[in-house]
Amino acid sequence: MTSLAFSLHDGVVRKSEELTSFQKQQLIRKVPNPLEYYSYVFHFHAVMVGPTILFADYVEFIEGKQFAKRSFKIPRVIGIS
């Protein structure tokens, strides 16, 4: 929950030039609605110990955006036609 609060603070209060590149990547510009918040807090991996990932990463995963950042290349295997 603390990381969510800091990410929200970075996105709402602080100026862009004050942030590190990591903070810019993880900032949140609006308060999540109750469904977003509780789905983050109680998702499968967080039930016992709380969220283990940052909120911005969780939202990217839910929206399927984490695959757009990477280019997947299938390695070519020699000798197979």
Long-range contacts (C-beta under 8 A, 24 or more apart in sequence): 1-41, 1-50, 1-51, 3-51, 3-54, 3-55, 4-28, 4-32, 4-40, 4-51, 4-54, 4-55, 7-54, 7-55, 7-56, 25-56, 26-54, 26-55, 26-56, 26-57, 27-56, 28-55, 28-56
